Amino acid sequence: MILAIAAAVAAAAPPAACPNVATPDALVCRAMEAKKAGNEQGAALAFEEAARATPDKDPKAARLWAAAGNLWIAAGQPGKAAFDLDRALAQGISGPERGEVLLDRARAAEAQGDLKTARTRLNDARAMIAEDPFYWYFSAALAIRENDAATAQSSIGEALKLAPSDPTVLFEAGHVAHFAGDETKARYYWQQAASADPNGQSGKAAREALGMLAAPATVTKPAQPPK
């Protein structure tokens, strides 16, 4: 997640135009400018340059590798993401930041089709970021790929406790219910997602999902989920 890690390293970037020098701060500045322009690959490369220009013993180096890995995921290059995230982990990034890096490493593995590594890294992250609803959202999505309905349902339940009105979580809750064979609950959560995010990606995806169900795709917002 382009997350707090990228924001933390960006705090050191110069406030004006990025200077044309190869210092870590200037390279971070360029990375953030590239990210702002929607150039995830350019941002990842600049974060890598900044990491190489930073002494390995400096805690910021691990954060820079983590930010590069995160942006490689956004750029659709999970192999490069995995390499940089492993560098961040090897250099000792710690605390909740380590949990976020492990989560990103799980995302990179899942994108490569390595579901075993994805689940292992996700389990490693749990104690550090169990209060992050995205952790549970991703766990549910991964469990569907693992064909594990029980884990998908328990994980999305945790995500809903932490973020009950988040349209992305609601959409995934519908996906989990549909995967588990409960069309009534799937319709309920997709209706919730469509209502909560009428103009966004999750709302659009929810309306498309509703349109594939047997019943008409009416968008309502019932007070309670069906039992």
URBELFEN-V652248 format. One record per backbone hydrogen bond with DSSP energy under -1.0 kcal/mol. CO is the residue of the C=O (numbers start at 1). NH is the residue of the N-H. Records with the same first field share a line. If there is no record, write none. Layout:
CO: NH  NH
//
This chain:
3: 7
4: 8
5: 9
6: 10
9: 12
10: 13
19: 21
23: 27
24: 28
25: 29
26: 30
27: 31
28: 32
29: 33
30: 34
31: 35
32: 36
33: 37
34: 39
35: 38
38: 40
39: 43
40: 44
41: 45
42: 46
43: 47
44: 48
45: 49
46: 50
47: 51
48: 52
49: 53
51: 54
55: 58
58: 61
59: 63
60: 64
61: 65
62: 66
63: 67
64: 68
65: 69
66: 70
67: 71
68: 72
69: 73
70: 74
71: 75
72: 77
73: 76
77: 81
78: 82
79: 83
80: 84
81: 85
82: 86
83: 87
84: 88
85: 89
86: 90
87: 91
88: 93
89: 92
95: 99
96: 100
97: 101
98: 102
99: 103
100: 104
101: 105
102: 106
103: 107
104: 108
105: 109
106: 110
107: 111
108: 112
109: 114
110: 113
113: 115
114: 118
115: 119
116: 120
117: 121
118: 122
119: 123
120: 124
121: 125
125: 128  129
129: 132
132: 135  136
133: 137
134: 138
135: 139
136: 140
137: 141
138: 142
139: 143
140: 144
141: 145
142: 146
143: 148
144: 147
148: 152
149: 153
150: 154
151: 155
152: 156
153: 157
154: 158
155: 159
156: 160
157: 161
158: 162
159: 163
163: 166
166: 170
167: 171
168: 172
169: 173
170: 174
171: 175
172: 176
173: 177
174: 178
175: 179
176: 180
177: 182
178: 181
182: 186
183: 187
184: 188
185: 189
186: 190
187: 191
188: 192
189: 193
190: 194
191: 195
192: 196
193: 197
197: 200
200: 204
201: 205
202: 206
203: 207
204: 208
205: 209
206: 210
207: 211
209: 212
210: 213
216: 218
//
